[in-house]
Amino acid sequence: MPDERALAAEQEAKLQALRDHINAAIDKGGSRTDEEVRMAVEAELDAWEAERANQTRSP
């Protein structure tokens, strides 16, 4: 089973990467609606949570 501290560090790294991605997109500007952004973020988080759940179930 993975070390809890390693998982926490990985989570923080992924969250920081997401923050950086979002901030870069905001700086760049774009034509996405608030709803499109919300849906994209939710999809990314769902994928991340599914990946994390699969990792914690693996022997």
CHARMM-style PDB file with segment names, atoms N, HN, CA, C and O in Angstrom:
ATOM      1  N   MET     1       0.849  -1.178   0.000  1.00  0.00      PROA
ATOM      2  CA  MET     1       0.000   0.000   0.000  1.00  0.00      PROA
ATOM      3  C   MET     1       0.894   1.240   0.000  1.00  0.00      PROA
ATOM      4  O   MET     1       1.880   1.286   0.735  1.00  0.00      PROA
ATOM      5  N   PRO     2       0.566   2.235  -0.806  1.00  0.00      PROA
ATOM      6  CA  PRO     2       1.406   3.430  -0.880  1.00  0.00      PROA
ATOM      7  C   PRO     2       1.450   4.168   0.457  1.00  0.00      PROA
ATOM      8  O   PRO     2       0.494   4.147   1.232  1.00  0.00      PROA
ATOM      9  N   ASP     3       2.565   4.809   0.698  1.00  0.00      PROA
ATOM     10  HN  ASP     3       3.341   4.826   0.069  1.00  0.00      PROA
ATOM     11  CA  ASP     3       2.749   5.615   1.898  1.00  0.00      PROA
ATOM     12  C   ASP     3       1.769   6.791   1.867  1.00  0.00      PROA
ATOM     13  O   ASP     3       1.632   7.464   0.845  1.00  0.00      PROA
ATOM     14  N   GLU     4       1.093   7.032   2.988  1.00  0.00      PROA
ATOM     15  HN  GLU     4       1.205   6.486   3.817  1.00  0.00      PROA
ATOM     16  CA  GLU     4       0.104   8.109   3.060  1.00  0.00      PROA
ATOM     17  C   GLU     4       0.734   9.472   2.765  1.00  0.00      PROA
ATOM     18  O   GLU     4       0.110  10.317   2.123  1.00  0.00      PROA
ATOM     19  N   ARG     5       1.956   9.687   3.226  1.00  0.00      PROA
ATOM     20  HN  ARG     5       2.463   9.001   3.748  1.00  0.00      PROA
ATOM     21  CA  ARG     5       2.633  10.966   2.955  1.00  0.00      PROA
ATOM     22  C   ARG     5       2.935  11.118   1.479  1.00  0.00      PROA
ATOM     23  O   ARG     5       2.854  12.219   0.935  1.00  0.00      PROA
ATOM     24  N   ALA     6       3.284  10.018   0.830  1.00  0.00      PROA
ATOM     25  HN  ALA     6       3.350   9.124   1.272  1.00  0.00      PROA
ATOM     26  CA  ALA     6       3.552  10.078  -0.604  1.00  0.00      PROA
ATOM     27  C   ALA     6       2.272  10.407  -1.364  1.00  0.00      PROA
ATOM     28  O   ALA     6       2.297  11.182  -2.320  1.00  0.00      PROA
ATOM     29  N   LEU     7       1.154   9.818  -0.940  1.00  0.00      PROA
ATOM     30  HN  LEU     7       1.134   9.189  -0.163  1.00  0.00      PROA
ATOM     31  CA  LEU     7      -0.127  10.133  -1.578  1.00  0.00      PROA
ATOM     32  C   LEU     7      -0.491  11.595  -1.370  1.00  0.00      PROA
ATOM     33  O   LEU     7      -0.945  12.262  -2.299  1.00  0.00      PROA
ATOM     34  N   ALA     8      -0.295  12.095  -0.158  1.00  0.00      PROA
ATOM     35  HN  ALA     8       0.074  11.553   0.597  1.00  0.00      PROA
ATOM     36  CA  ALA     8      -0.604  13.496   0.124  1.00  0.00      PROA
ATOM     37  C   ALA     8       0.266  14.416  -0.724  1.00  0.00      PROA
ATOM     38  O   ALA     8      -0.224  15.411  -1.257  1.00  0.00      PROA
ATOM     39  N   ALA     9       1.531  14.101  -0.851  1.00  0.00      PROA
ATOM     40  HN  ALA     9       1.929  13.292  -0.418  1.00  0.00      PROA
ATOM     41  CA  ALA     9       2.431  14.910  -1.667  1.00  0.00      PROA
ATOM     42  C   ALA     9       2.017  14.859  -3.129  1.00  0.00      PROA
ATOM     43  O   ALA     9       2.059  15.874  -3.825  1.00  0.00      PROA
ATOM     44  N   GLU    10       1.619  13.688  -3.595  1.00  0.00      PROA
ATOM     45  HN  GLU    10       1.584  12.863  -3.030  1.00  0.00      PROA
ATOM     46  CA  GLU    10       1.157  13.550  -4.984  1.00  0.00      PROA
ATOM     47  C   GLU    10      -0.119  14.356  -5.205  1.00  0.00      PROA
ATOM     48  O   GLU    10      -0.270  15.010  -6.236  1.00  0.00      PROA
ATOM     49  N   GLN    11      -1.031  14.311  -4.246  1.00  0.00      PROA
ATOM     50  HN  GLN    11      -0.909  13.779  -3.408  1.00  0.00      PROA
ATOM     51  CA  GLN    11      -2.271  15.081  -4.350  1.00  0.00      PROA
ATOM     52  C   GLN    11      -1.965  16.575  -4.422  1.00  0.00      PROA
ATOM     53  O   GLN    11      -2.527  17.291  -5.250  1.00  0.00      PROA
ATOM     54  N   GLU    12      -1.083  17.033  -3.560  1.00  0.00      PROA
ATOM     55  HN  GLU    12      -0.627  16.451  -2.887  1.00  0.00      PROA
ATOM     56  CA  GLU    12      -0.714  18.452  -3.565  1.00  0.00      PROA
ATOM     57  C   GLU    12      -0.085  18.853  -4.890  1.00  0.00      PROA
ATOM     58  O   GLU    12      -0.367  19.931  -5.413  1.00  0.00      PROA
ATOM     59  N   ALA    13       0.763  17.992  -5.432  1.00  0.00      PROA
ATOM     60  HN  ALA    13       0.992  17.117  -5.007  1.00  0.00      PROA
ATOM     61  CA  ALA    13       1.399  18.281  -6.720  1.00  0.00      PROA
ATOM     62  C   ALA    13       0.358  18.370  -7.832  1.00  0.00      PROA
ATOM     63  O   ALA    13       0.432  19.253  -8.687  1.00  0.00      PROA
ATOM     64  N   LYS    14      -0.610  17.456  -7.820  1.00  0.00      PROA
ATOM     65  HN  LYS    14      -0.670  16.739  -7.126  1.00  0.00      PROA
ATOM     66  CA  LYS    14      -1.655  17.475  -8.848  1.00  0.00      PROA
ATOM     67  C   LYS    14      -2.548  18.698  -8.689  1.00  0.00      PROA
ATOM     68  O   LYS    14      -2.930  19.322  -9.679  1.00  0.00      PROA
ATOM     69  N   LEU    15      -2.880  19.041  -7.460  1.00  0.00      PROA
ATOM     70  HN  LEU    15      -2.569  18.534  -6.655  1.00  0.00      PROA
ATOM     71  CA  LEU    15      -3.693  20.237  -7.237  1.00  0.00      PROA
ATOM     72  C   LEU    15      -2.954  21.493  -7.680  1.00  0.00      PROA
ATOM     73  O   LEU    15      -3.553  22.393  -8.269  1.00  0.00      PROA
ATOM     74  N   GLN    16      -1.654  21.557  -7.399  1.00  0.00      PROA
ATOM     75  HN  GLN    16      -1.168  20.826  -6.921  1.00  0.00      PROA
ATOM     76  CA  GLN    16      -0.879  22.718  -7.828  1.00  0.00      PROA
ATOM     77  C   GLN    16      -0.814  22.792  -9.349  1.00  0.00      PROA
ATOM     78  O   GLN    16      -0.907  23.876  -9.925  1.00  0.00      PROA
ATOM     79  N   ALA    17      -0.654  21.643 -10.000  1.00  0.00      PROA
ATOM     80  HN  ALA    17      -0.579  20.762  -9.532  1.00  0.00      PROA
ATOM     81  CA  ALA    17      -0.636  21.622 -11.466  1.00  0.00      PROA
ATOM     82  C   ALA    17      -1.981  22.098 -12.017  1.00  0.00      PROA
ATOM     83  O   ALA    17      -2.020  22.823 -13.011  1.00  0.00      PROA
ATOM     84  N   LEU    18      -3.074  21.698 -11.382  1.00  0.00      PROA
ATOM     85  HN  LEU    18      -3.042  21.110 -10.574  1.00  0.00      PROA
ATOM     86  CA  LEU    18      -4.391  22.154 -11.818  1.00  0.00      PROA
ATOM     87  C   LEU    18      -4.537  23.654 -11.609  1.00  0.00      PROA
ATOM     88  O   LEU    18      -5.055  24.359 -12.476  1.00  0.00      PROA
ATOM     89  N   ARG    19      -4.082  24.138 -10.464  1.00  0.00      PROA
ATOM     90  HN  ARG    19      -3.661  23.566  -9.761  1.00  0.00      PROA
ATOM     91  CA  ARG    19      -4.131  25.590 -10.213  1.00  0.00      PROA
ATOM     92  C   ARG    19      -3.321  26.349 -11.255  1.00  0.00      PROA
ATOM     93  O   ARG    19      -3.776  27.363 -11.784  1.00  0.00      PROA
ATOM     94  N   ASP    20      -2.125  25.861 -11.547  1.00  0.00      PROA
ATOM     95  HN  ASP    20      -1.755  25.037 -11.117  1.00  0.00      PROA
ATOM     96  CA  ASP    20      -1.272  26.510 -12.545  1.00  0.00      PROA
ATOM     97  C   ASP    20      -1.941  26.520 -13.912  1.00  0.00      PROA
ATOM     98  O   ASP    20      -1.891  27.517 -14.632  1.00  0.00      PROA
ATOM     99  N   HSD    21      -2.570  25.397 -14.264  1.00  0.00      PROA
ATOM    100  HN  HSD    21      -2.610  24.586 -13.680  1.00  0.00      PROA
ATOM    101  CA  HSD    21      -3.265  25.289 -15.547  1.00  0.00      PROA
ATOM    102  C   HSD    21      -4.420  26.292 -15.612  1.00  0.00      PROA
ATOM    103  O   HSD    21      -4.593  26.983 -16.615  1.00  0.00      PROA
ATOM    104  N   ILE    22      -5.199  26.365 -14.545  1.00  0.00      PROA
ATOM    105  HN  ILE    22      -5.058  25.803 -13.730  1.00  0.00      PROA
ATOM    106  CA  ILE    22      -6.337  27.284 -14.493  1.00  0.00      PROA
ATOM    107  C   ILE    22      -5.862  28.723 -14.563  1.00  0.00      PROA
ATOM    108  O   ILE    22      -6.423  29.529 -15.305  1.00  0.00      PROA
ATOM    109  N   ASN    23      -4.824  29.053 -13.791  1.00  0.00      PROA
ATOM    110  HN  ASN    23      -4.368  28.398 -13.188  1.00  0.00      PROA
ATOM    111  CA  ASN    23      -4.312  30.427 -13.807  1.00  0.00      PROA
ATOM    112  C   ASN    23      -3.762  30.809 -15.176  1.00  0.00      PROA
ATOM    113  O   ASN    23      -3.955  31.939 -15.625  1.00  0.00      PROA
ATOM    114  N   ALA    24      -3.084  29.886 -15.838  1.00  0.00      PROA
ATOM    115  HN  ALA    24      -2.928  28.969 -15.473  1.00  0.00      PROA
ATOM    116  CA  ALA    24      -2.566  30.158 -17.180  1.00  0.00      PROA
ATOM    117  C   ALA    24      -3.717  30.396 -18.152  1.00  0.00      PROA
ATOM    118  O   ALA    24      -3.641  31.284 -19.001  1.00  0.00      PROA
ATOM    119  N   ALA    25      -4.777  29.608 -18.032  1.00  0.00      PROA
ATOM    120  HN  ALA    25      -4.839  28.887 -17.342  1.00  0.00      PROA
ATOM    121  CA  ALA    25      -5.939  29.776 -18.910  1.00  0.00      PROA
ATOM    122  C   ALA    25      -6.618  31.123 -18.660  1.00  0.00      PROA
ATOM    123  O   ALA    25      -7.057  31.789 -19.597  1.00  0.00      PROA
ATOM    124  N   ILE    26      -6.698  31.513 -17.393  1.00  0.00      PROA
ATOM    125  HN  ILE    26      -6.342  30.972 -16.632  1.00  0.00      PROA
ATOM    126  CA  ILE    26      -7.295  32.809 -17.059  1.00  0.00      PROA
ATOM    127  C   ILE    26      -6.452  33.932 -17.646  1.00  0.00      PROA
ATOM    128  O   ILE    26      -6.985  34.875 -18.232  1.00  0.00      PROA
ATOM    129  N   ASP    27      -5.138  33.831 -17.489  1.00  0.00      PROA
ATOM    130  HN  ASP    27      -4.705  33.065 -17.013  1.00  0.00      PROA
ATOM    131  CA  ASP    27      -4.239  34.853 -18.029  1.00  0.00      PROA
ATOM    132  C   ASP    27      -4.349  34.951 -19.544  1.00  0.00      PROA
ATOM    133  O   ASP    27      -4.302  36.041 -20.114  1.00  0.00      PROA
ATOM    134  N   LYS    28      -4.495  33.797 -20.185  1.00  0.00      PROA
ATOM    135  HN  LYS    28      -4.533  32.911 -19.722  1.00  0.00      PROA
ATOM    136  CA  LYS    28      -4.585  33.752 -21.645  1.00  0.00      PROA
ATOM    137  C   LYS    28      -5.924  34.284 -22.134  1.00  0.00      PROA
ATOM    138  O   LYS    28      -6.014  34.877 -23.209  1.00  0.00      PROA
ATOM    139  N   GLY    29      -6.950  34.068 -21.345  1.00  0.00      PROA
ATOM    140  HN  GLY    29      -6.877  33.586 -20.471  1.00  0.00      PROA
ATOM    141  CA  GLY    29      -8.293  34.442 -21.789  1.00  0.00      PROA
ATOM    142  C   GLY    29      -8.863  33.332 -22.643  1.00  0.00      PROA
ATOM    143  O   GLY    29      -8.201  32.322 -22.880  1.00  0.00      PROA
ATOM    144  N   GLY    30     -10.057  33.508 -23.097  1.00  0.00      PROA
ATOM    145  HN  GLY    30     -10.595  34.329 -22.905  1.00  0.00      PROA
ATOM    146  CA  GLY    30     -10.644  32.480 -23.936  1.00  0.00      PROA
ATOM    147  C   GLY    30     -12.118  32.709 -24.153  1.00  0.00      PROA
ATOM    148  O   GLY    30     -12.689  33.720 -23.745  1.00  0.00      PROA
ATOM    149  N   SER    31     -12.706  31.748 -24.800  1.00  0.00      PROA
ATOM    150  HN  SER    31     -12.242  30.927 -25.131  1.00  0.00      PROA
ATOM    151  CA  SER    31     -14.106  31.890 -25.171  1.00  0.00      PROA
ATOM    152  C   SER    31     -14.996  30.852 -24.509  1.00  0.00      PROA
ATOM    153  O   SER    31     -16.098  30.594 -24.992  1.00  0.00      PROA
ATOM    154  N   ARG    32     -14.551  30.260 -23.428  1.00  0.00      PROA
ATOM    155  HN  ARG    32     -13.656  30.471 -23.035  1.00  0.00      PROA
ATOM    156  CA  ARG    32     -15.346  29.249 -22.733  1.00  0.00      PROA
ATOM    157  C   ARG    32     -16.325  29.934 -21.776  1.00  0.00      PROA
ATOM    158  O   ARG    32     -16.000  30.936 -21.139  1.00  0.00      PROA
ATOM    159  N   THR    33     -17.517  29.372 -21.695  1.00  0.00      PROA
ATOM    160  HN  THR    33     -17.780  28.558 -22.212  1.00  0.00      PROA
ATOM    161  CA  THR    33     -18.493  29.900 -20.745  1.00  0.00      PROA
ATOM    162  C   THR    33     -18.163  29.364 -19.354  1.00  0.00      PROA
ATOM    163  O   THR    33     -17.386  28.420 -19.210  1.00  0.00      PROA
ATOM    164  N   ASP    34     -18.756  29.971 -18.342  1.00  0.00      PROA
ATOM    165  HN  ASP    34     -19.388  30.737 -18.459  1.00  0.00      PROA
ATOM    166  CA  ASP    34     -18.565  29.481 -16.973  1.00  0.00      PROA
ATOM    167  C   ASP    34     -19.004  28.029 -16.858  1.00  0.00      PROA
ATOM    168  O   ASP    34     -18.352  27.235 -16.180  1.00  0.00      PROA
ATOM    169  N   GLU    35     -20.099  27.678 -17.514  1.00  0.00      PROA
ATOM    170  HN  GLU    35     -20.628  28.323 -18.065  1.00  0.00      PROA
ATOM    171  CA  GLU    35     -20.607  26.308 -17.469  1.00  0.00      PROA
ATOM    172  C   GLU    35     -19.631  25.332 -18.117  1.00  0.00      PROA
ATOM    173  O   GLU    35     -19.420  24.238 -17.595  1.00  0.00      PROA
ATOM    174  N   GLU    36     -19.035  25.709 -19.244  1.00  0.00      PROA
ATOM    175  HN  GLU    36     -19.206  26.598 -19.668  1.00  0.00      PROA
ATOM    176  CA  GLU    36     -18.055  24.845 -19.914  1.00  0.00      PROA
ATOM    177  C   GLU    36     -16.828  24.631 -19.029  1.00  0.00      PROA
ATOM    178  O   GLU    36     -16.295  23.524 -18.951  1.00  0.00      PROA
ATOM    179  N   VAL    37     -16.393  25.681 -18.374  1.00  0.00      PROA
ATOM    180  HN  VAL    37     -16.826  26.580 -18.437  1.00  0.00      PROA
ATOM    181  CA  VAL    37     -15.244  25.567 -17.473  1.00  0.00      PROA
ATOM    182  C   VAL    37     -15.591  24.663 -16.300  1.00  0.00      PROA
ATOM    183  O   VAL    37     -14.800  23.795 -15.932  1.00  0.00      PROA
ATOM    184  N   ARG    38     -16.761  24.857 -15.713  1.00  0.00      PROA
ATOM    185  HN  ARG    38     -17.404  25.562 -16.013  1.00  0.00      PROA
ATOM    186  CA  ARG    38     -17.186  24.030 -14.582  1.00  0.00      PROA
ATOM    187  C   ARG    38     -17.230  22.561 -14.981  1.00  0.00      PROA
ATOM    188  O   ARG    38     -16.752  21.700 -14.242  1.00  0.00      PROA
ATOM    189  N   MET    39     -17.797  22.276 -16.137  1.00  0.00      PROA
ATOM    190  HN  MET    39     -18.185  22.976 -16.737  1.00  0.00      PROA
ATOM    191  CA  MET    39     -17.898  20.890 -16.596  1.00  0.00      PROA
ATOM    192  C   MET    39     -16.518  20.283 -16.846  1.00  0.00      PROA
ATOM    193  O   MET    39     -16.285  19.120 -16.517  1.00  0.00      PROA
ATOM    194  N   ALA    40     -15.608  21.058 -17.423  1.00  0.00      PROA
ATOM    195  HN  ALA    40     -15.798  22.003 -17.691  1.00  0.00      PROA
ATOM    196  CA  ALA    40     -14.258  20.559 -17.692  1.00  0.00      PROA
ATOM    197  C   ALA    40     -13.518  20.267 -16.389  1.00  0.00      PROA
ATOM    198  O   ALA    40     -12.850  19.240 -16.268  1.00  0.00      PROA
ATOM    199  N   VAL    41     -13.635  21.160 -15.423  1.00  0.00      PROA
ATOM    200  HN  VAL    41     -14.177  21.995 -15.521  1.00  0.00      PROA
ATOM    201  CA  VAL    41     -12.968  20.957 -14.127  1.00  0.00      PROA
ATOM    202  C   VAL    41     -13.556  19.731 -13.431  1.00  0.00      PROA
ATOM    203  O   VAL    41     -12.815  18.916 -12.881  1.00  0.00      PROA
ATOM    204  N   GLU    42     -14.872  19.595 -13.451  1.00  0.00      PROA
ATOM    205  HN  GLU    42     -15.475  20.256 -13.898  1.00  0.00      PROA
ATOM    206  CA  GLU    42     -15.500  18.432 -12.829  1.00  0.00      PROA
ATOM    207  C   GLU    42     -15.042  17.133 -13.497  1.00  0.00      PROA
ATOM    208  O   GLU    42     -14.795  16.139 -12.812  1.00  0.00      PROA
ATOM    209  N   ALA    43     -14.927  17.134 -14.818  1.00  0.00      PROA
ATOM    210  HN  ALA    43     -15.127  17.941 -15.374  1.00  0.00      PROA
ATOM    211  CA  ALA    43     -14.475  15.941 -15.535  1.00  0.00      PROA
ATOM    212  C   ALA    43     -13.043  15.586 -15.138  1.00  0.00      PROA
ATOM    213  O   ALA    43     -12.729  14.414 -14.927  1.00  0.00      PROA
ATOM    214  N   GLU    44     -12.179  16.587 -15.038  1.00  0.00      PROA
ATOM    215  HN  GLU    44     -12.434  17.539 -15.209  1.00  0.00      PROA
ATOM    216  CA  GLU    44     -10.789  16.347 -14.630  1.00  0.00      PROA
ATOM    217  C   GLU    44     -10.736  15.794 -13.211  1.00  0.00      PROA
ATOM    218  O   GLU    44     -10.001  14.846 -12.936  1.00  0.00      PROA
ATOM    219  N   LEU    45     -11.510  16.383 -12.319  1.00  0.00      PROA
ATOM    220  HN  LEU    45     -12.108  17.153 -12.542  1.00  0.00      PROA
ATOM    221  CA  LEU    45     -11.515  15.907 -10.931  1.00  0.00      PROA
ATOM    222  C   LEU    45     -12.090  14.492 -10.836  1.00  0.00      PROA
ATOM    223  O   LEU    45     -11.587  13.670 -10.070  1.00  0.00      PROA
ATOM    224  N   ASP    46     -13.133  14.206 -11.604  1.00  0.00      PROA
ATOM    225  HN  ASP    46     -13.542  14.873 -12.227  1.00  0.00      PROA
ATOM    226  CA  ASP    46     -13.696  12.846 -11.610  1.00  0.00      PROA
ATOM    227  C   ASP    46     -12.654  11.832 -12.070  1.00  0.00      PROA
ATOM    228  O   ASP    46     -12.519  10.761 -11.479  1.00  0.00      PROA
ATOM    229  N   ALA    47     -11.922  12.172 -13.122  1.00  0.00      PROA
ATOM    230  HN  ALA    47     -12.032  13.043 -13.602  1.00  0.00      PROA
ATOM    231  CA  ALA    47     -10.889  11.268 -13.642  1.00  0.00      PROA
ATOM    232  C   ALA    47      -9.788  11.084 -12.608  1.00  0.00      PROA
ATOM    233  O   ALA    47      -9.306   9.971 -12.398  1.00  0.00      PROA
ATOM    234  N   TRP    48      -9.397  12.161 -11.971  1.00  0.00      PROA
ATOM    235  HN  TRP    48      -9.788  13.065 -12.142  1.00  0.00      PROA
ATOM    236  CA  TRP    48      -8.347  12.093 -10.958  1.00  0.00      PROA
ATOM    237  C   TRP    48      -8.805  11.233  -9.776  1.00  0.00      PROA
ATOM    238  O   TRP    48      -8.041  10.409  -9.273  1.00  0.00      PROA
ATOM    239  N   GLU    49     -10.061  11.428  -9.332  1.00  0.00      PROA
ATOM    240  HN  GLU    49     -10.681  12.097  -9.741  1.00  0.00      PROA
ATOM    241  CA  GLU    49     -10.573  10.650  -8.209  1.00  0.00      PROA
ATOM    242  C   GLU    49     -10.676   9.165  -8.567  1.00  0.00      PROA
ATOM    243  O   GLU    49     -10.383   8.305  -7.737  1.00  0.00      PROA
ATOM    244  N   ALA    50     -11.090   8.865  -9.796  1.00  0.00      PROA
ATOM    245  HN  ALA    50     -11.328   9.564 -10.470  1.00  0.00      PROA
ATOM    246  CA  ALA    50     -11.176   7.464 -10.226  1.00  0.00      PROA
ATOM    247  C   ALA    50      -9.792   6.832 -10.252  1.00  0.00      PROA
ATOM    248  O   ALA    50      -9.620   5.690  -9.824  1.00  0.00      PROA
ATOM    249  N   GLU    51      -8.819   7.558 -10.745  1.00  0.00      PROA
ATOM    250  HN  GLU    51      -8.958   8.485 -11.092  1.00  0.00      PROA
ATOM    251  CA  GLU    51      -7.438   7.053 -10.774  1.00  0.00      PROA
ATOM    252  C   GLU    51      -6.933   6.804  -9.370  1.00  0.00      PROA
ATOM    253  O   GLU    51      -6.301   5.783  -9.102  1.00  0.00      PROA
ATOM    254  N   ARG    52      -7.207   7.721  -8.487  1.00  0.00      PROA
ATOM    255  HN  ARG    52      -7.720   8.551  -8.705  1.00  0.00      PROA
ATOM    256  CA  ARG    52      -6.775   7.597  -7.097  1.00  0.00      PROA
ATOM    257  C   ARG    52      -7.449   6.394  -6.433  1.00  0.00      PROA
ATOM    258  O   ARG    52      -6.805   5.651  -5.693  1.00  0.00      PROA
ATOM    259  N   ALA    53      -8.745   6.204  -6.697  1.00  0.00      PROA
ATOM    260  HN  ALA    53      -9.268   6.808  -7.298  1.00  0.00      PROA
ATOM    261  CA  ALA    53      -9.466   5.074  -6.112  1.00  0.00      PROA
ATOM    262  C   ALA    53      -8.878   3.766  -6.618  1.00  0.00      PROA
ATOM    263  O   ALA    53      -8.745   2.812  -5.851  1.00  0.00      PROA
ATOM    264  N   ASN    54      -8.526   3.708  -7.889  1.00  0.00      PROA
ATOM    265  HN  ASN    54      -8.633   4.483  -8.512  1.00  0.00      PROA
ATOM    266  CA  ASN    54      -7.924   2.493  -8.452  1.00  0.00      PROA
ATOM    267  C   ASN    54      -6.572   2.217  -7.818  1.00  0.00      PROA
ATOM    268  O   ASN    54      -6.223   1.058  -7.592  1.00  0.00      PROA
ATOM    269  N   GLN    55      -5.810   3.254  -7.530  1.00  0.00      PROA
ATOM    270  HN  GLN    55      -6.094   4.195  -7.713  1.00  0.00      PROA
ATOM    271  CA  GLN    55      -4.491   3.081  -6.924  1.00  0.00      PROA
ATOM    272  C   GLN    55      -4.610   2.564  -5.487  1.00  0.00      PROA
ATOM    273  O   GLN    55      -3.796   1.747  -5.058  1.00  0.00      PROA
ATOM    274  N   THR    56      -5.595   3.021  -4.757  1.00  0.00      PROA
ATOM    275  HN  THR    56      -6.257   3.685  -5.106  1.00  0.00      PROA
ATOM    276  CA  THR    56      -5.725   2.580  -3.368  1.00  0.00      PROA
ATOM    277  C   THR    56      -6.278   1.179  -3.269  1.00  0.00      PROA
ATOM    278  O   THR    56      -6.098   0.525  -2.241  1.00  0.00      PROA
ATOM    279  N   ARG    57      -6.959   0.685  -4.323  1.00  0.00      PROA
ATOM    280  HN  ARG    57      -7.105   1.216  -5.158  1.00  0.00      PROA
ATOM    281  CA  ARG    57      -7.483  -0.682  -4.324  1.00  0.00      PROA
ATOM    282  C   ARG    57      -6.456  -1.693  -4.802  1.00  0.00      PROA
ATOM    283  O   ARG    57      -6.605  -2.889  -4.551  1.00  0.00      PROA
ATOM    284  N   SER    58      -5.422  -1.237  -5.481  1.00  0.00      PROA
ATOM    285  HN  SER    58      -5.301  -0.266  -5.685  1.00  0.00      PROA
ATOM    286  CA  SER    58      -4.412  -2.163  -6.013  1.00  0.00      PROA
ATOM    287  C   SER    58      -3.569  -2.726  -4.870  1.00  0.00      PROA
ATOM    288  O   SER    58      -3.274  -2.026  -3.902  1.00  0.00      PROA
ATOM    289  N   PRO    59      -3.185  -4.001  -4.994  1.00  0.00      PROA
ATOM    290  CA  PRO    59      -2.359  -4.613  -3.937  1.00  0.00      PROA
ATOM    291  C   PRO    59      -0.967  -4.040  -3.892  1.00  0.00      PROA
ATOM    292  OT1 PRO    59      -0.157  -4.451  -3.060  1.00  0.00      PROA
TER     293      PRO     59
END
